[in-house]
Amino acid sequence: MPGYGISGPDAGTGLLPWHWAEQKLVASHDYWIVTVRPDGAPHAMPVWGVWDDGALYFSSGVRSRKVRNLTADPRCVLTIADTTDPVVLEGSAEMVRDTPALERMLGLLNAKYSTSYGAELVDPEVNATVRVRPARGFGLVQDDFSGSPTRWRFG
């Protein structure tokens, strides 16, 4: 973060461990997904989702702007709703169609949000189930703004 007086990785409190970010990703109630419209303009929308096995899963109508954007260009940004101690991930989305993964996501979503959605929520003909795997991530703790900013890179 040039120009912000950020300490080096061994100064301040040091880099944040990835498990800190994963705990925040699991616990977040809401997420923001930013996609790219066909004309190159950004599109941001809040979603419910679940963090599982290194990816964020969420569901949305197949005709929604975000799903149409991700079908055309899978690059996206997702963030947790916490702007005080944020986790921001840049990655790539894919549509999930295999039954075991859809059933797992539905079970995790129902448990997390105390809902009882049925199989129609993950019916690929009606609602897309999207998996976002990160390529890069960023996090920081506001109370240690100059000592905590961390970037993670993934395979």
C-alpha beads as a LAMMPS data file, in Angstrom:
LAMMPS data file: protein, C-alpha beads

155 atoms
154 bonds

1 atom types
1 bond types

-500.0 500.0 xlo xhi
-500.0 500.0 ylo yhi
-500.0 500.0 zlo zhi

Masses

1 110.0

Atoms # bond

1 1 1 0.000 0.000 0.000
2 1 1 2.428 2.676 -1.198
3 1 1 2.062 6.044 0.494
4 1 1 0.217 4.769 3.575
5 1 1 3.223 4.246 5.867
6 1 1 2.638 0.499 6.109
7 1 1 5.175 -1.436 8.149
8 1 1 7.169 -4.251 6.596
9 1 1 6.122 -7.893 7.172
10 1 1 8.293 -8.193 10.291
11 1 1 7.269 -4.846 11.820
12 1 1 4.043 -3.818 13.540
13 1 1 2.022 -6.852 14.502
14 1 1 3.177 -8.560 11.330
15 1 1 1.278 -10.368 8.634
16 1 1 -2.122 -11.859 9.402
17 1 1 -2.335 -15.646 9.240
18 1 1 -4.644 -17.155 6.606
19 1 1 -6.698 -18.876 9.330
20 1 1 -7.694 -15.370 10.571
21 1 1 -9.176 -14.644 7.134
22 1 1 -10.864 -18.034 6.898
23 1 1 -12.534 -17.565 10.285
24 1 1 -13.928 -14.243 9.067
25 1 1 -15.051 -15.793 5.765
26 1 1 -16.879 -18.600 7.594
27 1 1 -18.496 -16.265 10.126
28 1 1 -19.608 -13.509 7.749
29 1 1 -23.390 -13.268 7.377
30 1 1 -23.230 -11.317 4.129
31 1 1 -20.761 -11.006 1.278
32 1 1 -20.391 -8.579 -1.596
33 1 1 -19.693 -9.959 -5.053
34 1 1 -18.339 -7.643 -7.730
35 1 1 -18.595 -8.806 -11.337
36 1 1 -17.912 -7.255 -14.735
37 1 1 -20.744 -6.260 -17.084
38 1 1 -20.387 -6.918 -20.828
39 1 1 -19.487 -3.244 -21.359
40 1 1 -16.704 -3.502 -18.736
41 1 1 -18.569 -1.634 -15.982
42 1 1 -18.466 -3.114 -12.470
43 1 1 -21.569 -4.600 -10.858
44 1 1 -21.727 -5.144 -7.063
45 1 1 -24.417 -7.042 -5.162
46 1 1 -24.740 -8.510 -1.655
47 1 1 -25.287 -12.256 -1.335
48 1 1 -25.703 -14.884 1.330
49 1 1 -23.082 -17.568 1.043
50 1 1 -20.969 -20.204 2.713
51 1 1 -17.208 -20.561 2.835
52 1 1 -16.301 -24.227 2.429
53 1 1 -13.171 -26.058 1.341
54 1 1 -11.323 -22.937 0.183
55 1 1 -14.155 -21.350 -1.801
56 1 1 -17.258 -19.208 -1.383
57 1 1 -20.534 -20.725 -2.569
58 1 1 -23.691 -18.748 -3.239
59 1 1 -26.860 -19.157 -5.245
60 1 1 -28.600 -16.720 -7.579
61 1 1 -31.149 -16.841 -10.376
62 1 1 -29.678 -17.958 -13.696
63 1 1 -31.006 -14.776 -15.314
64 1 1 -29.614 -12.434 -12.642
65 1 1 -27.101 -9.836 -13.791
66 1 1 -24.322 -11.283 -11.600
67 1 1 -24.740 -14.821 -12.983
68 1 1 -24.882 -13.572 -16.569
69 1 1 -21.760 -11.499 -15.896
70 1 1 -19.911 -14.450 -14.347
71 1 1 -20.927 -16.748 -17.207
72 1 1 -19.376 -14.316 -19.685
73 1 1 -16.358 -13.400 -17.538
74 1 1 -15.661 -15.456 -14.399
75 1 1 -13.279 -12.898 -12.864
76 1 1 -14.712 -11.332 -9.732
77 1 1 -14.035 -9.805 -6.338
78 1 1 -15.745 -10.889 -3.142
79 1 1 -15.613 -9.285 0.258
80 1 1 -17.084 -9.906 3.648
81 1 1 -19.472 -7.238 4.925
82 1 1 -17.059 -6.154 7.689
83 1 1 -15.346 -2.962 6.529
84 1 1 -13.520 -2.526 9.839
85 1 1 -11.451 -5.708 9.577
86 1 1 -12.008 -6.664 5.933
87 1 1 -11.150 -9.697 3.885
88 1 1 -11.177 -9.067 0.137
89 1 1 -10.623 -11.868 -2.383
90 1 1 -9.988 -11.663 -6.108
91 1 1 -10.778 -14.835 -7.951
92 1 1 -12.651 -16.769 -10.547
93 1 1 -16.169 -18.163 -10.454
94 1 1 -17.544 -21.395 -11.823
95 1 1 -21.077 -22.750 -11.982
96 1 1 -21.535 -25.880 -9.863
97 1 1 -23.702 -28.618 -11.339
98 1 1 -22.644 -31.853 -9.615
99 1 1 -25.290 -33.172 -7.238
100 1 1 -23.084 -33.932 -4.197
101 1 1 -21.622 -30.393 -4.209
102 1 1 -25.088 -28.848 -4.649
103 1 1 -26.514 -30.894 -1.774
104 1 1 -23.564 -29.998 0.462
105 1 1 -23.941 -26.282 -0.272
106 1 1 -27.686 -26.432 0.389
107 1 1 -27.136 -28.161 3.744
108 1 1 -24.464 -25.680 4.801
109 1 1 -26.592 -22.708 3.737
110 1 1 -29.680 -23.971 5.584
111 1 1 -27.618 -24.614 8.726
112 1 1 -25.871 -21.231 8.622
113 1 1 -28.988 -19.125 8.022
114 1 1 -31.509 -21.305 9.925
115 1 1 -33.527 -21.741 6.743
116 1 1 -35.156 -24.763 5.150
117 1 1 -34.646 -24.178 1.438
118 1 1 -35.385 -27.177 -0.735
119 1 1 -33.683 -28.621 -3.782
120 1 1 -35.246 -25.949 -6.010
121 1 1 -32.690 -23.466 -4.642
122 1 1 -29.886 -25.460 -6.235
123 1 1 -31.747 -26.574 -9.383
124 1 1 -29.236 -25.541 -12.092
125 1 1 -32.051 -24.802 -14.540
126 1 1 -33.508 -22.132 -12.225
127 1 1 -30.768 -20.995 -9.835
128 1 1 -27.059 -21.057 -10.422
129 1 1 -24.853 -22.266 -7.611
130 1 1 -21.604 -20.354 -7.921
131 1 1 -18.223 -21.339 -6.475
132 1 1 -15.581 -18.602 -6.232
133 1 1 -12.018 -19.730 -5.665
134 1 1 -9.543 -16.992 -4.729
135 1 1 -6.372 -16.166 -6.634
136 1 1 -5.361 -13.294 -4.306
137 1 1 -6.587 -12.058 -0.968
138 1 1 -6.155 -8.984 1.185
139 1 1 -6.900 -8.354 4.840
140 1 1 -6.188 -5.864 7.577
141 1 1 -7.176 -4.963 11.107
142 1 1 -8.317 -1.350 11.498
143 1 1 -6.864 -1.008 14.992
144 1 1 -3.445 -1.848 13.512
145 1 1 -3.853 -0.243 10.093
146 1 1 -0.147 0.300 9.471
147 1 1 1.029 -2.994 10.970
148 1 1 -1.462 -5.614 9.765
149 1 1 -2.133 -5.294 6.008
150 1 1 -1.577 -8.685 4.456
151 1 1 -1.769 -10.115 0.950
152 1 1 -2.202 -13.814 0.238
153 1 1 -1.625 -15.560 -3.085
154 1 1 -3.189 -18.876 -4.029
155 1 1 -2.066 -21.546 -6.534

Bonds

1 1 1 2
2 1 2 3
3 1 3 4
4 1 4 5
5 1 5 6
6 1 6 7
7 1 7 8
8 1 8 9
9 1 9 10
10 1 10 11
11 1 11 12
12 1 12 13
13 1 13 14
14 1 14 15
15 1 15 16
16 1 16 17
17 1 17 18
18 1 18 19
19 1 19 20
20 1 20 21
21 1 21 22
22 1 22 23
23 1 23 24
24 1 24 25
25 1 25 26
26 1 26 27
27 1 27 28
28 1 28 29
29 1 29 30
30 1 30 31
31 1 31 32
32 1 32 33
33 1 33 34
34 1 34 35
35 1 35 36
36 1 36 37
37 1 37 38
38 1 38 39
39 1 39 40
40 1 40 41
41 1 41 42
42 1 42 43
43 1 43 44
44 1 44 45
45 1 45 46
46 1 46 47
47 1 47 48
48 1 48 49
49 1 49 50
50 1 50 51
51 1 51 52
52 1 52 53
53 1 53 54
54 1 54 55
55 1 55 56
56 1 56 57
57 1 57 58
58 1 58 59
59 1 59 60
60 1 60 61
61 1 61 62
62 1 62 63
63 1 63 64
64 1 64 65
65 1 65 66
66 1 66 67
67 1 67 68
68 1 68 69
69 1 69 70
70 1 70 71
71 1 71 72
72 1 72 73
73 1 73 74
74 1 74 75
75 1 75 76
76 1 76 77
77 1 77 78
78 1 78 79
79 1 79 80
80 1 80 81
81 1 81 82
82 1 82 83
83 1 83 84
84 1 84 85
85 1 85 86
86 1 86 87
87 1 87 88
88 1 88 89
89 1 89 90
90 1 90 91
91 1 91 92
92 1 92 93
93 1 93 94
94 1 94 95
95 1 95 96
96 1 96 97
97 1 97 98
98 1 98 99
99 1 99 100
100 1 100 101
101 1 101 102
102 1 102 103
103 1 103 104
104 1 104 105
105 1 105 106
106 1 106 107
107 1 107 108
108 1 108 109
109 1 109 110
110 1 110 111
111 1 111 112
112 1 112 113
113 1 113 114
114 1 114 115
115 1 115 116
116 1 116 117
117 1 117 118
118 1 118 119
119 1 119 120
120 1 120 121
121 1 121 122
122 1 122 123
123 1 123 124
124 1 124 125
125 1 125 126
126 1 126 127
127 1 127 128
128 1 128 129
129 1 129 130
130 1 130 131
131 1 131 132
132 1 132 133
133 1 133 134
134 1 134 135
135 1 135 136
136 1 136 137
137 1 137 138
138 1 138 139
139 1 139 140
140 1 140 141
141 1 141 142
142 1 142 143
143 1 143 144
144 1 144 145
145 1 145 146
146 1 146 147
147 1 147 148
148 1 148 149
149 1 149 150
150 1 150 151
151 1 151 152
152 1 152 153
153 1 153 154
154 1 154 155
